Amino acid sequence: MATGAVQAAVAGSARSAPLPELAGVRWRPRASESSLRRTERLWLACTVAHTAPFLAVAALLPALKLLLIPMSLLAVAQAWIIAELYAARGAAVVRPRRLPHGRAGECEAAERTALGLLGDLLDHHSRALHARTGLVLEGGELGAWLLGESGAVLVRPGGHRVHCYCVKATEAALPAADRIAHLLLALRADETGFATVANVAFCGARWRLRRRVDRRSRLALDAVENARPLRYASGRGNN
């Protein structure tokens, strides 16, 4: 996500002007409730297509011969592993970046400055959540968003399904808080455009993603659950 998204938001065009990055993905239809539901069905169908053969083999082998039960259990395990690998791919979008060796101290001052800017964009609840988890919670029309420095997780209404998006600021040297601020401003400027530009890394059950993320990210997912229904439309900014 380039700085054009930030400039669009800062210029006062929030929720009115499309993100500049949309020009690079003209072939994608703009994200909407119907497109998100279609994505959920496609991911479910893909998962079933990859796991069903192993489950069928697992059911068939014991019927042929009881001695094949160990092979049947291996087939069940393979089906489970496939689904877990999908979820692990989604978990990567909220995983913090590893700083190059020896640069941690050098980045501390820039990170403190960036945290100040990010804090100005958040209310008290979101600031506290970011301090505990490194993720920012933002409510939207499509659901509740958790933003990290390398991607975003959209928790759909009801809290049962998630969409994990791989999206990040293009400037590699930015501090983590600045990278999150870029995504936050882009999301506020054009939520459906943000979901259109971002690449889907995983779509599936929230519980499955929760198993694959680290402890801090689990706290953030639980915060979404505890905060429902979110009412952020009139509560953004400094509080």
N, C-alpha and C positions, 0 to 999 in steps of 0.2 A: 504494500500500500504506500504510494508515494505521498510527498507533502502536498500535492494538489488537493487531496481530500481535506487536509487540515486547513488549507487556505480557503477552501469553499465554506467550511464551517465558520472560521474566524471572520470571514467577510460578511457574515450575517445572513447567509442563505440557508441556514439549517432547515432541514425538512422541506426544502423547496427545489433546490438545484440538484440534478443528478451528479453522482461522483464522476470526476474526469476519467477514472480507470475503466468505466463502463465502455468507453470507446475501444478498449483493447479486447473486449469479449462480446462483440456485437452478435455473435451467433447464439449466445445464451439468452433465453427468455428471462425477463425480470422476475425475481423471486416473489412468490405470493403464497397465500395459504394453500391454494390448490397445488402449486408446484412443490411445496414442502411435503404435502401429503403424498404426492406422486413419488418424490424421492424416498420417502419412508417405505412405500410399497415396493419400489425397485430394490432397495437394499434388503428388505425382507425376502423378496423373491430370490435375490442373488445368494443370500445366506442359505436359504432352503435348498437351492440348487446345488450348492457346494457340500452341504452336510447330509442331505437326504440319502444319497447313495451309500454313505457309510452307515447310516442308521438302518437302511434296508438290509445291508450285508449283516449288520449286527443282529437283526431279527431272524434272518434266514439261516445263518450258520448253526445255531443250536437246534433248529428244526431238522437240519440234515444229520447232525451228529452231536451228541452232548460233549464229546471231547473237544469240540471246536469253540466251546464257551470262552476260553481265554482269548482266542482270536476275535470273538464277538465283542469282548470288552475293549480290546485294542481299537476296534472300529468305532465304538462309542467315544473313546478317548480322542480319536482323531477328529471326529465331528465337533467335539467340544473345543479342541485346540484351535480349529479353524475359526470358530466364532470368537474365541478369546484373542486371536491375532488381529482380527478386525478391530476389536475394542482397544487393543494396545496401540494400534495406529491412531485411533482417535485420542487416546490419552496423551500422545506426544504433543498435541497442540497446546496443552497447558503446562508443559514441562519447561522449567526455566533454562535459559541458555547457559552453557558453561563458558565462563570467561577464559580468554587465553592465559596461559600460565605466566604469572608475574605481573598481570595488569590489574589485579583486584584493587590494590591500593590506589593506583592511578585513577580508577573509575569512581572511587568513593565520593569525591567532591562533586563530580558531574551528576552522580546519582542523587545526591542530596538536593541539588538544585532542581533536578527533574521531578523529584518527589514533591517539592513545593508547588510546581506547576500542576502536577496531576491532582494534588490535594485541593487546589482551587476549583477544579472541575467537579468535585465529588461532594456529596452530603456526608454528614457525620457517620451514618451507618456504613456507607461504602468505603470511607477512609479507614474505619476500624477493621472492616473485612479485608481490605487490601493489606493492612499491616500484619494481619494474622496469616493470610494465605498467599499473598502476592498476586491475587486476582481481583478484578473489579466487577461488581455486580451492577448491571444496568437493565432496567425494564424497557420493553419495547412492545410494538404491536404484534410481533410474531412470537413473543415469549420473553423469557428472562435470559439475558446474556451474561456469560462470564468471560471476561477479556483478560488474556495474558499477553506476554511480550511476543509470543510466536503464533498466536491463534486465538480462536474464540469457540466457546461452547454455547449453543442455543438450547435452553431447556424449554420444551414446548409446553403450552398450557396443559395443566393436569399433572405435569412433572414426571411423566412416565417415559417419554422418549426424548432423545437428545440428538442434535446435529453438531458435529465437530468440524470446524472450519480451519484450514491451514491458510493463514493470512498474516502478513507482518509488514512493518515499515521497511522500505527499500534501503534506507541508510544504515549500513551495518554497524557504524560506530556509535549509534545512539544509545544512551543509557536505557535500562529496562523500563523505568517509569515513563520516559519519553515515548518509547515504542507503544506502551499501553495507551498513552494519551492520544497518539496518532489514531489508533484504532477506535478509541472512544469518540473522538470528534468526527471521524468518518461515519461511525454508526449513527450518531445523533444527526448528522447532516442528511443521511439517506439510508435508512435501515434496510429496505429491500434491495437497494443498489449494493450495499455492503454484502448482503447474503448472496447476491448474484456474482460479484467479483471474486469472492472467496472460494477456494476449492474444498469440496466436501471430503474429509478424511475418514469419517465414520458417521453412520446414522443407525441408531438402534436403541435398545433399552437403557435407561439411566442406570439401573442396578449393575448392568454389565460393565458400563464405563467406570462406575464407581469402584469396582473391583480392581481396575487396572491403573488408577491414578494414585499419586502419593497421598500421604495423610493430610497435607495442607489443602490439596485440591478436593479431597473428600469433605473437609470442613466447608469449603465454598459451595459444593453441591448440596450439602445439608442446609446451608444458609438459604439457598433458593427454595428448598422445600419448606423451611420454617417461615419464609417471608411471603408465601403465597396467600392471597392474591397481591401481586405487586402493584403499587400505584405510584409510578414514577413520572407520569406525564406532566404533573404540575409541581414536582418536587426536585427537579434537577438543579444542579448548581450549588452554590454555597449555602449551607444551612447551619 
